[in-house]
Structure formats: structure tokens, C-alpha cells
Amino acid sequence: MSEAGLEVVQVKYGERMVNRSVVFHDYAQYGLPDAELHMEYNFWVIRDGQAVMLLDTGYDIPARDWLGEIPVVSTPDGLALLGIDPAGVSMVITSHFHYDHIGYLRLFTNARVVSGQAEYDYWFGKWRRDELEGEFTIAEHLEPVKRAEGEGRLWLIGEETEVHPGITVYPVGGHCPGELLTTVRSRSGPLILAADAAHFYEQIENEWPFFAFTDLQEMRAALSFINELAAKTGATVVPGHDGRVRDRFPAADGEAARIATVLG
């Protein structure tokens, strides 16, 4: 790892508007007025010198509209704007196996794929039992995970693990059984890339659960863990889908500025 730390860039590939009452579990209990939130769909590029790694991959919105997402840029085009060839990506960390996080995993044929053991067990169990109907995952998106396994490129994580110098993942569960939290020693200081362990700043500030979970108590515990880890390490927490992240960090240079935000 560079002594100056790793470069981290968030890439926005889609967006939509949502209401607090829809995205936060049992929002009425807080007695607060409803309000709109700008929800962005992102993946993250992490560079260590010539090594290029990704956290999540995005998905092809025009090919399959799941929740009314508005496309901003395709993952291949977004990577091209950053001068990245998918064949040169050395590692892809999958925060979890939902469609919007692994939909383009097939592009990264040379990358080591880092996934949660519990995530693998859960979704591949459903696939074997033909229980994917109605879920936020389809067999087409799991196929690249299976391919990586067959080629010896799949690394399943069951505990806190440094997967690259300066990059550590933590299985936290909640939103999905094998949800991974990722910390990065970036050029600007330590970062916690929450992905879907915390979609919005409100979840970090108030520890409000998201509406979609496989285990509510695990989700609550994950939110508490994020805050404890941030307090312990001095890390800045980056929620996975909050449009306000782009207000708090600078845009990338040049044409990439419309989609890329420099986190570290």
C-alpha cells in the first residue's frame, strides 16, 4: 500500500427519489414528517498504485428495471471515463449479492471475488432450491460468482479480514446474511464504505433500520458497529445510497466529474 494511502472514488450509475416513510423500517414510530430523499446507486473504485479494485459493480438498469431507477451511466462506460479496463481489475469485493451490487460482476473475468460466506450459503441455497423468484437476486447474477469459484478466484469471508493492505472487510449481516462492511485507509484518512449496511446518513446518525432486511436485530447491530468502529478509528462513514455524499466530497476531474466523487 502506498504510504499516502489508497485512492477511493465513488461512481454513480443510477438514481431515484424515495420517501423516508418507504425506506426506513417502521418510520411512523419516530413521529417525524415524511420527506423525500435522493437515492443514488453507486459502486466504488479503489486504487493502490497500478492495482485497481472495486467494491460492487452496479447493474444494467435499461436491461432490467427493478424499482424505477433512472440510469446515469453504464458500468463499462463509467469505468472507461476513469481509464479502467475491466480485464485489469484485480479484485472485486461484493458487499452482498443483490442485483444492484453484482449485476456487472461478469465483466471482471480476472478479478479475485471477495464475498461473505454467509451470503454465498444463503443465495446459493435458494438457487439450488429454485427459490429466487421474487428476490432481489437472479441466477444470471450469481453465475459469475459460481464461475469465479470454479476458477479458484472466489474468496469467502467469515470474519474480519484484511483482503488487501489497507482494505479490511467485516461480515455484519442484517440487510443480507453475508453483508460486508469495507474499511479503507485512504489518502484522506480512514473510510468506512457502508454499502447497504447503511443506505443513508439518517441510519448512521439515528441507527434507523432500512426497510429491507433478512434479520432486523443483525441490522441494528450492524448500525451500532459502524458507529463504534468510526469512533474507535476516526473513520468517515460513507453510506451506500445517499445522494448527499456528493455534496460532502469533491468531484473527480474532467468529464468524469458528473459521475465520480473522490472520497480519498
C-alpha positions in Angstrom: 0.0 0.0 0.0 1.2 3.5 -0.8 2.4 5.4 2.3 0.0 8.2 1.3 -3.0 5.8 1.4 -5.3 4.4 -1.2 -7.4 6.4 -3.7 -11.1 5.9 -3.4 -13.7 7.0 -6.0 -17.4 6.6 -5.8 -19.1 6.2 -9.2 -22.8 7.0 -9.6 -24.5 4.8 -12.2 -28.2 5.4 -11.3 -30.6 7.4 -9.1 -34.2 7.8 -8.0 -36.3 9.7 -5.4 -37.7 7.9 -2.4 -39.6 8.8 0.7 -38.4 8.3 4.3 -41.6 6.5 5.1 -40.9 4.0 2.5 -37.2 3.3 3.0 -36.9 3.3 6.8 -38.4 0.5 8.8 -41.5 1.5 10.8 -40.8 5.2 10.2 -44.1 6.2 11.8 -42.7 5.3 15.2 -40.4 8.3 15.1 -43.2 10.8 14.9 -41.5 12.9 12.2 -42.8 14.3 9.0 -42.2 12.4 5.8 -39.7 13.8 3.3 -38.0 12.9 0.0 -34.5 11.5 -0.2 -32.3 11.4 -3.3 -31.2 7.8 -3.6 -28.1 7.2 -5.7 -26.8 3.9 -7.0 -23.1 3.5 -6.8 -20.0 1.3 -7.0 -16.6 2.2 -5.7 -13.1 2.1 -7.3 -10.1 1.7 -5.1 -6.6 2.2 -6.5 -3.3 1.2 -4.9 -0.7 2.4 -7.4 -1.3 0.3 -10.6 -3.6 -2.1 -8.8 -7.3 -1.4 -9.4 -10.0 -2.9 -7.2 -13.8 -2.5 -6.9 -16.4 -2.6 -4.2 -19.6 -3.8 -6.0 -20.3 -3.4 -9.7 -23.6 -1.8 -10.4 -26.1 -3.3 -12.8 -27.6 -2.7 -16.3 -30.6 -0.6 -15.5 -32.1 -0.3 -19.0 -31.9 -4.1 -19.4 -34.0 -4.8 -16.2 -35.8 -2.1 -14.3 -36.3 -3.3 -10.8 -37.5 -0.3 -8.8 -37.7 2.5 -11.2 -34.1 3.5 -11.1 -33.0 6.2 -13.6 -29.8 5.3 -15.5 -26.9 7.7 -15.3 -24.0 5.8 -16.8 -23.4 2.1 -17.5 -20.6 0.5 -15.5 -18.5 -0.1 -18.6 -18.8 3.5 -19.7 -18.2 4.7 -16.2 -15.0 2.7 -15.9 -13.9 4.0 -19.3 -14.3 7.6 -18.1 -11.9 6.7 -15.3 -9.4 4.9 -17.7 -10.2 1.4 -16.3 -10.2 -1.8 -18.3 -12.4 -4.4 -16.5 -9.9 -7.1 -17.5 -7.3 -5.2 -15.5 -9.3 -5.1 -12.2 -7.5 -7.4 -9.7 -10.2 -7.7 -7.0 -14.0 -7.1 -6.7 -15.4 -7.0 -3.2 -19.1 -7.8 -3.2 -20.9 -6.2 -0.3 -23.8 -8.6 -0.9 -25.5 -10.4 -3.8 -28.4 -8.0 -4.5 -28.9 -7.2 -8.2 -27.7 -3.6 -8.0 -24.4 -4.6 -6.4 -23.3 -7.6 -8.5 -25.2 -7.2 -11.8 -22.0 -6.5 -13.8 -19.7 -8.9 -12.0 -19.4 -10.9 -15.2 -17.2 -8.2 -16.7 -14.3 -8.8 -14.3 -13.0 -12.1 -15.5 -9.6 -11.8 -14.0 -10.5 -10.4 -10.6 -10.4 -12.2 -7.3 -14.0 -12.1 -6.0 -14.4 -11.4 -2.2 -17.8 -12.3 -0.8 -19.3 -13.2 2.6 -19.5 -16.9 3.3 -23.0 -16.5 4.8 -24.0 -14.6 1.7 -22.9 -17.4 -0.5 -24.6 -20.0 1.6 -27.9 -18.2 1.7 -28.2 -17.3 -2.0 -26.7 -20.4 -3.5 -29.0 -22.4 -1.2 -32.0 -20.5 -2.6 -30.8 -21.1 -6.1 -30.4 -24.8 -5.6 -33.9 -25.0 -4.2 -35.3 -22.8 -7.0 -36.4 -20.1 -4.5 -35.1 -17.0 -6.3 -38.4 -15.9 -7.7 -39.4 -12.5 -6.2 -36.0 -11.9 -4.7 -33.5 -9.1 -5.5 -31.1 -11.6 -7.0 -31.4 -13.7 -10.1 -29.4 -16.7 -11.3 -27.8 -14.7 -14.1 -26.1 -12.5 -11.5 -25.0 -15.5 -9.4 -23.4 -17.2 -12.3 -20.2 -15.1 -12.3 -19.8 -16.0 -8.6 -20.0 -19.6 -9.5 -17.6 -19.1 -12.3 -15.1 -17.4 -10.0 -15.4 -20.3 -7.6 -14.7 -22.8 -10.4 -11.6 -20.8 -11.5 -10.3 -20.5 -8.0 -10.9 -16.8 -7.8 -13.6 -16.8 -5.1 -12.6 -15.8 -1.5 -15.3 -16.4 1.0 -15.1 -14.4 4.2 -16.4 -15.4 7.6 -14.7 -13.0 9.9 -12.8 -9.7 10.0 -10.2 -10.0 7.2 -7.7 -7.7 5.6 -8.2 -8.6 1.9 -5.5 -6.1 0.6 -3.1 -3.9 2.5 -5.3 -1.1 3.8 -8.6 -2.8 3.0 -10.5 -4.8 5.6 -13.9 -6.3 5.4 -16.3 -7.2 8.3 -19.2 -9.5 8.0 -22.1 -7.7 9.6 -25.3 -9.2 8.1 -28.7 -7.7 8.6 -29.7 -6.4 5.2 -28.5 -9.7 3.8 -27.0 -12.6 5.8 -23.5 -12.0 4.5 -23.4 -8.2 4.1 -19.8 -7.0 4.2 -18.7 -3.7 5.6 -15.4 -2.4 4.0 -12.9 -0.1 5.6 -10.1 1.6 3.6 -7.0 3.5 4.7 -7.4 6.2 2.1 -5.3 9.2 1.2 -7.6 11.5 3.2 -7.9 9.2 6.2 -9.8 6.1 7.2 -13.1 5.4 5.4 -16.0 3.1 6.2 -17.7 2.2 3.0 -21.1 1.0 4.3 -22.7 -0.1 1.1 -26.1 -1.4 2.2 -25.2 -1.8 5.9 -26.3 1.9 5.9 -28.0 3.3 2.8 -28.5 6.9 4.2 -26.9 9.3 6.7 -30.1 9.1 8.8 -29.3 5.5 9.5 -25.9 6.3 10.8 -27.0 9.3 12.8 -30.1 7.6 14.4 -29.4 3.9 13.8 -32.7 3.6 11.9 -33.0 0.2 10.2 -33.7 0.1 6.4 -37.0 -1.5 5.3 -35.4 -4.5 3.6 -33.6 -7.0 5.9 -33.1 -10.7 6.5 -32.5 -10.1 10.2 -33.7 -6.9 11.9 -31.5 -7.4 15.0 -28.4 -8.0 12.9 -29.2 -4.8 11.0 -29.5 -2.8 14.3 -26.2 -4.4 15.5 -24.5 -3.5 12.2 -25.5 0.1 12.5 -24.2 0.2 16.1 -21.0 -1.5 15.0 -20.5 1.1 12.2 -20.7 3.9 14.8 -18.4 2.1 17.3 -15.8 1.5 14.6 -16.0 5.1 13.4 -15.5 6.4 16.9 -12.6 3.9 17.5 -10.7 4.6 14.3 -11.7 8.2 13.5 -13.1 6.9 10.1 -15.5 8.8 8.0 -18.6 6.8 7.2 -19.9 6.8 3.6 -23.5 5.5 3.3 -24.1 3.4 0.2 -27.0 5.2 -1.5 -27.2 8.7 -0.2 -27.1 11.5 -2.8 -25.7 13.9 -0.2 -22.3 12.1 -0.3 -21.6 14.1 -3.5 -22.2 17.3 -1.5 -19.6 16.4 1.1 -16.7 15.3 -1.2 -15.1 16.8 -4.3 -16.0 15.7 -7.8 -13.4 14.0 -10.0 -11.6 16.0 -12.6 -12.7 16.4 -16.2 -15.6 14.6 -17.9 -15.8 12.1 -15.0 -17.0 14.8 -12.7 -20.7 14.2 -13.5 -20.5 10.6 -12.1 -17.4 10.3 -10.0 -16.8 11.6 -6.4 -13.3 11.5 -4.8 -13.7 10.1 -1.3 -10.0 9.7 -0.5 
